[in-house]
């Protein structure tokens, strides 16, 4: 039975694939007079830095809690995702400027062989997207890396359409691939914003989806001795969740009995929800 690929190995795989694709795309773009392909290659070079940031974030997030970080290092994941998203936005701006410059500069029509290169890139990147997204399992960093691969596939598809128009249209349509590069920039920028927002929300300890909170309240309410659930706060740290919960119990119970109920709530939550790293349960009299 084959050993599953780890998150950090997937990030390193992304680095290796992007390095190879960047060389192929830029070389094919220069030889084939296709700026959309060159732009795509430059974006792949930036992806190398992004994948390295993701890899570093995953490695740091996997470190256990210590005296300086009692809640662990999970925030390294959304921080890495935010850095990559900002890099995506910077890449979109740079490529947009270069695309406009190419539109204003007369040049040769792209070569047909560039379409073959793009088809290969689309297949590889879509395969990488599916591989990484299936492994993400709630990891903001891995989800960002996965959608980065999907964005590459989409930009390559835009380049394919632009170059096809330039080849079919003939003289006068040479700039079609440059306009395709502009479309790709818009797609890249959209993905950059879409990837940045969840990372920022996680860094700011935004509440997870309401369904998660409702499930936790329900699980805690099922514990014998719990009469009512008061406060329930949940925050995400990497792929883990930390819960702060106030439960109400019979006010006539002893401290020992109330303490036992609190431990039962914590044990139930962690047993039924493996993503919960820790739960702080406060007992109040009803």
FIMARKOL-540313 format. One record per residue (C-alpha): residue number from 1; residue in one letter; x, y, z. Coordinates in nm, 4 decimals, m for minus. Example, Ala and Ser with C-alpha at 12.3 -4.5 7.8 and 13.67 -1.06 7.14 Angstrom:
BEGIN
ATOM    n  res         X         Y         Z
ATOM    1    A    1.2300   m0.4500    0.7800
ATOM    2    S    1.3670   m0.1060    0.7140
// end
This chain:
BEGIN
ATOM    n  res         X         Y         Z
ATOM    1    X    0.0000    0.0000    0.0000
ATOM    2    X    0.1516    0.3343   m0.1056
ATOM    3    X    0.2266    0.5978    0.1568
ATOM    4    X    0.0091    0.9128    0.1269
ATOM    5    X    0.1813    1.2313    0.0164
ATOM    6    X    0.2317    1.4743    0.3068
ATOM    7    X    0.1266    1.8396    0.2911
ATOM    8    X    0.4857    1.9629    0.2895
ATOM    9    X    0.5802    1.7209    0.0114
ATOM   10    X    0.2893    1.8485   m0.1952
ATOM   11    X    0.4202    2.2031   m0.1519
ATOM   12    X    0.7684    2.0934   m0.2625
ATOM   13    X    0.6135    1.9076   m0.5562
ATOM   14    X    0.4520    2.2360   m0.6557
ATOM   15    X    0.7930    2.4054   m0.6448
ATOM   16    X    0.9489    2.1441   m0.8733
ATOM   17    X    0.6596    2.1443   m1.1216
ATOM   18    X    0.6446    2.5250   m1.1360
ATOM   19    X    1.0201    2.5463   m1.1957
ATOM   20    X    1.0015    2.3082   m1.4930
ATOM   21    X    0.6880    2.4699   m1.6357
ATOM   22    X    0.8304    2.8210   m1.5986
ATOM   23    X    1.1340    2.7312   m1.8121
ATOM   24    X    0.9196    2.5550   m2.0733
ATOM   25    X    0.6615    2.8344   m2.0979
ATOM   26    X    0.9072    3.1225   m2.1162
ATOM   27    X    1.1262    2.9418   m2.3704
ATOM   28    X    0.8250    2.8464   m2.5839
ATOM   29    X    0.6832    3.1964   m2.5507
ATOM   30    X    1.0050    3.3644   m2.6691
ATOM   31    X    1.0584    3.1208   m2.9580
ATOM   32    X    0.6894    3.1202   m3.0492
ATOM   33    X    0.6314    3.4982   m3.0194
ATOM   34    X    0.3518    3.4439   m2.7655
ATOM   35    X    0.3490    3.7013   m2.4855
ATOM   36    X    0.0552    3.5333   m2.3134
ATOM   37    X    0.2782    3.2276   m2.2736
ATOM   38    X    0.5700    3.4379   m2.1496
ATOM   39    X    0.3390    3.6051   m1.8960
ATOM   40    X    0.2196    3.2642   m1.7874
ATOM   41    X    0.5820    3.1544   m1.7437
ATOM   42    X    0.6678    3.4592   m1.5328
ATOM   43    X    0.3657    3.3834   m1.3152
ATOM   44    X    0.4925    3.0266   m1.2716
ATOM   45    X    0.8272    3.1641   m1.1544
ATOM   46    X    0.6439    3.3674   m0.8912
ATOM   47    X    0.4552    3.0506   m0.7983
ATOM   48    X    0.7877    2.8943   m0.6991
ATOM   49    X    0.8289    3.1567   m0.4288
ATOM   50    X    0.4657    3.1077   m0.3286
ATOM   51    X    0.5034    2.7318   m0.2926
ATOM   52    X    0.8183    2.7794   m0.0836
ATOM   53    X    0.6292    3.0172    0.1450
ATOM   54    X    0.3480    2.7612    0.1777
ATOM   55    X    0.6025    2.4880    0.2546
ATOM   56    X    0.7673    2.7037    0.5223
ATOM   57    X    0.4300    2.7900    0.6733
ATOM   58    X    0.3261    2.4248    0.6902
ATOM   59    X    0.6562    2.3241    0.8526
ATOM   60    X    0.6262    2.5985    1.1151
ATOM   61    X    0.2573    2.5280    1.1798
ATOM   62    X    0.3382    2.1613    1.2487
ATOM   63    X    0.5636    2.2521    1.5433
ATOM   64    X    0.4119    2.1608    1.8818
ATOM   65    X    0.3162    2.4259    2.1406
ATOM   66    X    0.5974    2.5690    2.3509
ATOM   67    X    0.6405    2.8227    2.6300
ATOM   68    X    0.6312    3.1155    2.3867
ATOM   69    X    0.3434    2.9744    2.1789
ATOM   70    X    0.1137    2.7814    2.4172
ATOM   71    X   m0.1556    2.7601    2.1488
ATOM   72    X    0.0872    2.6178    1.8946
ATOM   73    X    0.2111    2.7652    1.5672
ATOM   74    X   m0.1011    2.7137    1.3573
ATOM   75    X   m0.1262    3.0822    1.2625
ATOM   76    X    0.1778    3.0295    1.0396
ATOM   77    X   m0.0592    2.8686    0.7857
ATOM   78    X   m0.2911    3.1666    0.7238
ATOM   79    X    0.0071    3.4026    0.7376
ATOM   80    X    0.1756    3.2014    0.4620
ATOM   81    X   m0.1490    3.1992    0.2649
ATOM   82    X   m0.1821    3.5773    0.2996
ATOM   83    X    0.1750    3.6309    0.1762
ATOM   84    X    0.1114    3.4095   m0.1267
ATOM   85    X   m0.2159    3.5902   m0.2027
ATOM   86    X   m0.0381    3.9264   m0.1909
ATOM   87    X    0.2245    3.7840   m0.4280
ATOM   88    X   m0.0533    3.6785   m0.6645
ATOM   89    X   m0.1939    4.0327   m0.6667
ATOM   90    X    0.1525    4.1786   m0.7303
ATOM   91    X    0.2032    3.9348   m1.0190
ATOM   92    X   m0.1315    4.0351   m1.1707
ATOM   93    X   m0.0386    4.4042   m1.1613
ATOM   94    X    0.3059    4.3437   m1.3141
ATOM   95    X    0.1731    4.1235   m1.5936
ATOM   96    X   m0.1088    4.3684   m1.6716
ATOM   97    X    0.1411    4.6492   m1.7253
ATOM   98    X    0.3561    4.4278   m1.9481
ATOM   99    X    0.0505    4.3106   m2.1444
ATOM  100    X   m0.0503    4.6682   m2.2242
ATOM  101    X    0.3062    4.7447   m2.3316
ATOM  102    X    0.3016    4.4463   m2.5686
ATOM  103    X   m0.0347    4.5516   m2.7146
ATOM  104    X    0.1152    4.8896   m2.8027
ATOM  105    X    0.4263    4.7296   m2.9536
ATOM  106    X    0.3937    4.5651   m3.3001
ATOM  107    X    0.5187    4.2044   m3.3047
ATOM  108    X    0.4963    3.8747   m3.4910
ATOM  109    X    0.2012    3.6377   m3.4681
ATOM  110    X    0.2472    3.3445   m3.2250
ATOM  111    X    0.3604    3.0042   m3.3510
ATOM  112    X    0.1193    2.7060   m3.3595
ATOM  113    X    0.3420    2.4828   m3.1442
ATOM  114    X    0.2725    2.7087   m2.8439
ATOM  115    X   m0.0798    2.5637   m2.8297
ATOM  116    X    0.0620    2.2161   m2.7658
ATOM  117    X    0.2677    2.3512   m2.4775
ATOM  118    X   m0.0392    2.5171   m2.3267
ATOM  119    X   m0.2490    2.2008   m2.3460
ATOM  120    X    0.0202    2.0139   m2.1517
ATOM  121    X    0.0369    2.2924   m1.8924
ATOM  122    X   m0.3418    2.2936   m1.8442
ATOM  123    X   m0.3519    1.9177   m1.7888
ATOM  124    X   m0.0598    1.9223   m1.5413
ATOM  125    X   m0.1918    2.2176   m1.3417
ATOM  126    X   m0.5471    2.0869   m1.3194
ATOM  127    X   m0.4088    1.7528   m1.2000
ATOM  128    X   m0.2023    1.9308   m0.9332
ATOM  129    X   m0.5078    2.1295   m0.8242
ATOM  130    X   m0.7123    1.8146   m0.7685
ATOM  131    X   m0.4256    1.6416   m0.5871
ATOM  132    X   m0.3624    1.9303   m0.3457
ATOM  133    X   m0.7264    2.0275   m0.2801
ATOM  134    X   m0.8064    1.6679   m0.1836
ATOM  135    X   m0.5219    1.6796    0.0688
ATOM  136    X   m0.6054    2.0264    0.2098
ATOM  137    X   m0.8575    1.9054    0.4733
ATOM  138    X   m0.9193    2.2525    0.6179
ATOM  139    X   m0.5646    2.3852    0.5735
ATOM  140    X   m0.5864    2.7467    0.4532
ATOM  141    X   m0.2300    2.7306    0.3212
ATOM  142    X   m0.2857    2.4144    0.1167
ATOM  143    X   m0.6192    2.5411   m0.0147
ATOM  144    X   m0.4418    2.8583   m0.1282
ATOM  145    X   m0.1733    2.6526   m0.3001
ATOM  146    X   m0.4367    2.4351   m0.4691
ATOM  147    X   m0.6350    2.7288   m0.6049
ATOM  148    X   m0.3083    2.8824   m0.7198
ATOM  149    X   m0.2651    2.5766   m0.9429
ATOM  150    X   m0.6242    2.6136   m1.0676
ATOM  151    X   m0.5585    2.9824   m1.1460
ATOM  152    X   m0.2557    2.8765   m1.3517
ATOM  153    X   m0.4690    2.6312   m1.5468
ATOM  154    X   m0.7241    2.9050   m1.6166
ATOM  155    X   m0.4610    3.1576   m1.7263
ATOM  156    X   m0.3091    2.8966   m1.9565
ATOM  157    X   m0.6553    2.8338   m2.1003
ATOM  158    X   m0.6940    3.2083   m2.1614
ATOM  159    X   m0.3572    3.2102   m2.3366
ATOM  160    X   m0.4671    2.9119   m2.5482
ATOM  161    X   m0.7810    3.0993   m2.6595
ATOM  162    X   m0.5866    3.4181   m2.7361
ATOM  163    X   m0.3190    3.2425   m2.9387
ATOM  164    X   m0.5843    3.0432   m3.1251
ATOM  165    X   m0.7614    3.3664   m3.2224
ATOM  166    X   m0.4321    3.5178   m3.3378
ATOM  167    X   m0.3553    3.2122   m3.5538
ATOM  168    X   m0.7042    3.1805   m3.6997
ATOM  169    X   m0.7504    3.5543   m3.7559
ATOM  170    X   m0.4164    3.6003   m3.9296
ATOM  171    X   m0.2659    3.9460   m3.9967
ATOM  172    X   m0.4141    4.2123   m3.7744
ATOM  173    X   m0.4892    3.9703   m3.4923
ATOM  174    X   m0.1329    3.9378   m3.3608
ATOM  175    X   m0.2214    4.1138   m3.0343
ATOM  176    X   m0.4976    3.8664   m2.9476
ATOM  177    X   m0.2642    3.6739   m2.7187
ATOM  178    X   m0.1722    3.9993   m2.5419
ATOM  179    X   m0.5372    4.0675   m2.4737
ATOM  180    X   m0.5622    3.7103   m2.3496
ATOM  181    X   m0.2778    3.7903   m2.1110
ATOM  182    X   m0.4832    4.0846   m1.9798
ATOM  183    X   m0.7785    3.8522   m1.9210
ATOM  184    X   m0.5433    3.6170   m1.7382
ATOM  185    X   m0.4293    3.9073   m1.5193
ATOM  186    X   m0.7886    3.9803   m1.4220
ATOM  187    X   m0.8372    3.6135   m1.3300
ATOM  188    X   m0.5150    3.6117   m1.1290
ATOM  189    X   m0.6179    3.9288   m0.9416
ATOM  190    X   m0.9632    3.7859   m0.8644
ATOM  191    X   m0.8079    3.4697   m0.7236
ATOM  192    X   m0.5593    3.6758   m0.5237
ATOM  193    X   m0.8401    3.8631   m0.3481
ATOM  194    X   m1.0416    3.5448   m0.2991
ATOM  195    X   m0.7418    3.3720   m0.1382
ATOM  196    X   m0.6433    3.6707    0.0754
ATOM  197    X   m0.9764    3.7234    0.2529
ATOM  198    X   m1.0039    3.3810    0.4274
ATOM  199    X   m0.6409    3.4067    0.5409
ATOM  200    X   m0.6997    3.7528    0.6894
ATOM  201    X   m1.0185    3.6336    0.8622
ATOM  202    X   m0.8328    3.3392    1.0160
ATOM  203    X   m0.5452    3.5574    1.1384
ATOM  204    X   m0.8042    3.7845    1.3035
ATOM  205    X   m0.9694    3.4857    1.4777
ATOM  206    X   m1.2969    3.5204    1.2912
ATOM  207    X   m1.5608    3.2674    1.3939
ATOM  208    X   m1.5789    2.9482    1.1845
ATOM  209    X   m1.8968    2.8575    0.9908
ATOM  210    X   m2.2103    2.8594    1.2071
ATOM  211    X   m2.2634    2.4875    1.1426
ATOM  212    X   m1.9432    2.4069    1.3353
ATOM  213    X   m2.0529    2.6150    1.6349
ATOM  214    X   m2.4008    2.4597    1.6329
ATOM  215    X   m2.2510    2.1115    1.6261
ATOM  216    X   m2.0270    2.1900    1.9238
ATOM  217    X   m2.3198    2.3330    2.1221
ATOM  218    X   m2.5275    2.0260    2.0420
ATOM  219    X   m2.2506    1.7837    2.1425
ATOM  220    X   m2.1897    1.9658    2.4709
ATOM  221    X   m2.5611    1.9777    2.5474
ATOM  222    X   m2.5820    1.5983    2.5205
ATOM  223    X   m2.3485    1.5464    2.8193
ATOM  224    X   m2.5385    1.4330    3.1338
ATOM  225    X   m2.5533    1.7125    3.3906
ATOM  226    X   m2.5383    1.9981    3.1381
ATOM  227    X   m2.8613    2.1947    3.1681
ATOM  228    X   m2.7882    2.4744    2.9252
ATOM  229    X   m2.5157    2.6063    2.6922
ATOM  230    X   m2.4311    2.9701    2.7449
ATOM  231    X   m2.1275    3.1119    2.5647
ATOM  232    X   m1.9561    2.9216    2.2808
ATOM  233    X   m1.6561    3.0776    2.1101
ATOM  234    X   m1.4480    2.8888    1.8514
ATOM  235    X   m1.1300    2.9947    1.6733
ATOM  236    X   m0.9176    2.8247    1.4126
ATOM  237    X   m0.5428    2.7622    1.4478
ATOM  238    X   m0.4067    2.6024    1.1312
ATOM  239    X   m0.6227    2.2928    1.0804
ATOM  240    X   m0.7232    2.2772    1.4490
ATOM  241    X   m0.9967    2.4461    1.6495
ATOM  242    X   m0.9869    2.5842    2.0039
ATOM  243    X   m1.3155    2.6097    2.1936
ATOM  244    X   m1.4173    2.8358    2.4843
ATOM  245    X   m1.7463    2.7097    2.6289
ATOM  246    X   m1.9687    2.8104    2.9230
ATOM  247    X   m2.2096    2.5406    3.0424
ATOM  248    X   m2.4775    2.5756    3.3081
ATOM  249    X   m2.5336    2.2981    3.5637
ATOM  250    X   m2.7396    2.2453    3.8763
ATOM  251    X   m2.6204    2.5015    4.1313
ATOM  252    X   m2.6472    2.2529    4.4159
ATOM  253    X   m2.3749    2.0275    4.2755
ATOM  254    X   m2.0387    2.0109    4.4493
ATOM  255    X   m1.7251    2.1603    4.2942
ATOM  256    X   m1.6005    1.8081    4.2276
ATOM  257    X   m1.9220    1.7131    4.0451
ATOM  258    X   m1.9192    2.0309    3.8360
ATOM  259    X   m1.5547    1.9712    3.7518
ATOM  260    X   m1.6364    1.6163    3.6381
ATOM  261    X   m1.9115    1.7458    3.4083
ATOM  262    X   m1.6718    2.0001    3.2546
ATOM  263    X   m1.4188    1.7239    3.1830
ATOM  264    X   m1.6920    1.5061    3.0331
ATOM  265    X   m1.7868    1.7923    2.7972
ATOM  266    X   m1.4255    1.8427    2.6916
ATOM  267    X   m1.3671    1.4698    2.6367
ATOM  268    X   m1.6853    1.4338    2.4299
ATOM  269    X   m1.6030    1.7321    2.2093
ATOM  270    X   m1.2494    1.6119    2.1382
ATOM  271    X   m1.3563    1.2513    2.0819
ATOM  272    X   m1.6373    1.3366    1.8389
ATOM  273    X   m1.4515    1.6207    1.6662
ATOM  274    X   m1.0839    1.5293    1.6015
ATOM  275    X   m1.0172    1.8801    1.4650
ATOM  276    X   m1.0708    2.0261    1.8142
ATOM  277    X   m0.7260    2.0531    1.9700
ATOM  278    X   m0.8468    2.1833    2.3065
ATOM  279    X   m1.1632    2.3009    2.4815
ATOM  280    X   m1.1819    2.5291    2.7831
ATOM  281    X   m1.5097    2.4566    2.9658
ATOM  282    X   m1.6354    2.6999    3.2298
ATOM  283    X   m1.9112    2.5803    3.4652
ATOM  284    X   m2.1873    2.8148    3.5871
ATOM  285    X   m2.4778    2.7446    3.8227
ATOM  286    X   m2.8238    2.7578    3.6709
// end
